[in-house]
Amino acid sequence: MPDLLTYSTFKTLLGSKFTLRALAECPEGKEELVLMEAEKLPQRSAGNSAGSREPFSLVFRGPAGISLPQQIHVMEHETLGVMEIFLVPIAPDAAGLRYEAVFN
């Protein structure tokens, strides 16, 4: 699975839904987040080894009224399957609450 967690993979999935399960914060025990942004981040200096993953960030949007905690969440996508991603709430917007995940 780590081989699939790249900028290129997520860039092709913009607008798709990711399901979070077993959530105490949600009445149904699950919630859907939509992948809104995928952005490349600057490479770190000489410390990177050859073949390391290009750093990138993702922004997801969840519904208004539910605030997920900053932690590792189990997420499921119809193409990628099940994965664990550390999400950080960053800001509300007109349609819901946004969350960021950073991959180094």
N, C-alpha and C positions, 0 to 999 in steps of 0.2 A: 504493500500500500504506500509506503513513503515515496516510491518512485512516481506515483501518480499525483502527489501533493506538490505540484509545480505551478508557477505562474501560467505557463502555456495551457495546462489542463483547466485551471479555473477560469481563464479568460474566455474559453469557449463555452462556459456554463453561465455566463452573465444572464440574469433574469430567471434562472431556474430556482426551484425550491429545495430546501434542505430541511428535513424533519428532525426535531429534537424530541427524544422520548424520555419517559420516566421523570417528568418535571413536577416537583411539588408546587411550583409557582403557577401552574396551569390547571384549570379545572378538569380538562380532559386527559391530563397526564402527558400531553405532547403538544408541540407547537411547530409551526412552519416559519422559517426564515427565508428571505429571498436574497440571493447574491446580487448586490447592486454595483460593486466596484471591485476591480482587480488592478493593482498598481505595482509596477516594479519599484524596488527600493535601491538606493546606491549600494554598490559593492563595498564591503569592508576592505581595508588595506591588506597588506601582505600576509595577514594571518590566515586567509582562506586557503585551503588546500585544493589541489587540482580535482575537478569533478564534484566540488561541493555545489549545493543547490543555490541558484540565484535568489537573493532575498526579495520578498514581495509581501504585500498586505492585501487583505480582503475586507470589504465592508458588506455586512448583511443588514437587512431591515426586518425587524419583527413587528408585531402588532402593537398599537398603542394600548396602554393599560396593564401591560405585563412587563416587568423589569427582571431580566435574568441576571443572576449574580456573575461576577467576574470569576471564572473557573474553567476547567476543562469540561466540555460538553460532548456527549456522544451524539453524533449527527449522522443522518442517513440520506444518501442521494441515490436516485434510481440508476444512475450510470456508475458512480464511484463506489457505491455500497456504504458500509459503516466505517466511520472514522472518528477519532477523538481530536477536537480542536479547542484550543484555549481562546475563549471569547471575552472581550472587554467591552462593557457598555460605553459608548462615546457621546451620544447626544440624541435627543428626540428631534424629529422633524415633523412636517405636516401629516405624514402617513404612518408614523410609528416611532419605534426606538431603533437606533443604529448601533451595531456592534462591530468591533474590529478584531481581526486575527492577523498576527504578524508571523511570518515564516523567515527564519534566518538561515 
